[in-house]
Amino acid sequence: MQHGGAIRNVWAGLFVLKYDTTLLEAVSVDTGLVLKNGYTSKNITKDGMVKVSYADVNPNYEEGRLFEVEFKAIGTVPEGKSFVDIPVELYVED
């Protein structure tokens, strides 16, 4: 997930990626440069979710990658597509 710089002063967030486990396997999740100075928790669940939570008392103002998830295709994907749903919660200080 890439942060383009439009969001500022994010002191906490929760990212949950939901995917079809019959088609994809999450292999790894790594923190990007934007989240490098805060506390992060990363978890890949067996029921098709990748969760990344973040908190920092001094919000990071950099542009760049928040995190990166690597998937492996494990099934036959109809029409070459699979869904990845990304609900996001951000807590921003004005």
C-alpha positions as CSV (number, residue, x, y, z in Angstrom):
1,M,0.0,0.0,0.0
2,Q,1.5,3.3,-1.1
3,H,1.0,6.6,0.8
4,G,1.0,9.6,-1.6
5,G,1.5,12.3,0.9
6,A,-2.1,13.7,1.0
7,I,-2.7,12.4,4.6
8,R,-0.7,14.1,7.3
9,N,-0.4,13.6,11.1
10,V,-1.6,10.0,11.2
11,W,-0.8,8.8,14.7
12,A,-2.5,5.4,14.5
13,G,-4.1,3.2,12.0
14,L,-5.4,-0.3,11.3
15,F,-5.2,-1.9,7.8
16,V,-7.0,-5.2,7.2
17,L,-6.6,-6.8,3.8
18,K,-9.2,-9.6,3.1
19,Y,-8.5,-12.1,0.3
20,D,-9.8,-15.4,-1.0
21,T,-7.8,-18.2,0.5
22,T,-8.8,-20.6,-2.2
23,L,-7.0,-18.5,-4.7
24,L,-4.2,-16.7,-2.8
25,E,-1.8,-17.4,0.0
26,A,-0.3,-14.4,1.9
27,V,3.5,-15.2,2.1
28,S,4.8,-12.2,4.0
29,V,4.0,-8.6,5.2
30,D,6.8,-6.0,5.6
31,T,6.7,-2.5,7.0
32,G,7.5,0.3,4.6
33,L,9.5,3.5,5.2
34,V,6.4,5.5,6.3
35,L,5.8,3.2,9.3
36,K,9.5,2.7,10.2
37,N,9.6,4.9,13.3
38,G,6.4,3.8,15.0
39,Y,5.1,0.7,16.7
40,T,3.7,-1.9,14.2
41,S,2.0,-5.2,14.6
42,K,1.7,-7.5,11.5
43,N,-0.4,-10.6,11.4
44,I,-1.4,-13.1,8.6
45,T,-4.5,-15.1,9.7
46,K,-5.5,-18.5,8.3
47,D,-9.0,-17.2,7.4
48,G,-7.8,-14.8,4.7
49,M,-6.8,-11.6,6.4
50,V,-3.6,-9.6,6.7
51,K,-3.7,-7.1,9.6
52,V,-1.3,-4.2,10.1
53,S,-1.7,-1.9,13.0
54,Y,0.4,1.2,13.6
55,A,0.9,3.8,16.3
56,D,3.4,6.7,16.8
57,V,3.4,9.6,19.2
58,N,5.4,11.6,16.6
59,P,3.6,11.1,13.3
60,N,5.7,10.5,10.3
61,Y,5.5,13.0,7.5
62,E,7.3,11.0,4.8
63,E,5.8,9.9,1.5
64,G,6.2,6.3,0.4
65,R,5.2,2.8,1.1
66,L,3.2,2.0,4.2
67,F,3.6,-1.8,4.0
68,E,4.0,-4.5,1.4
69,V,2.3,-7.9,1.2
70,E,3.5,-10.7,-0.9
71,F,0.9,-13.2,-2.2
72,K,1.3,-16.6,-3.9
73,A,-1.4,-17.7,-6.4
74,I,-2.6,-21.2,-5.3
75,G,-5.8,-21.7,-7.3
76,T,-7.3,-21.2,-10.7
77,V,-8.4,-17.6,-10.8
78,P,-11.6,-17.0,-12.9
79,E,-10.9,-14.5,-15.6
80,G,-7.5,-13.8,-14.0
81,K,-8.9,-11.9,-11.1
82,S,-9.3,-12.2,-7.3
83,F,-10.6,-9.8,-4.8
84,V,-8.6,-8.0,-2.1
85,D,-10.7,-5.9,0.2
86,I,-8.9,-3.2,2.2
87,P,-10.9,-1.5,5.0
88,V,-8.8,1.2,6.6
89,E,-9.1,3.1,9.9
90,L,-6.8,6.1,10.3
91,Y,-6.6,8.4,13.4
92,V,-5.5,11.8,12.4
93,E,-4.6,14.7,14.7
94,D,-5.6,18.2,13.3
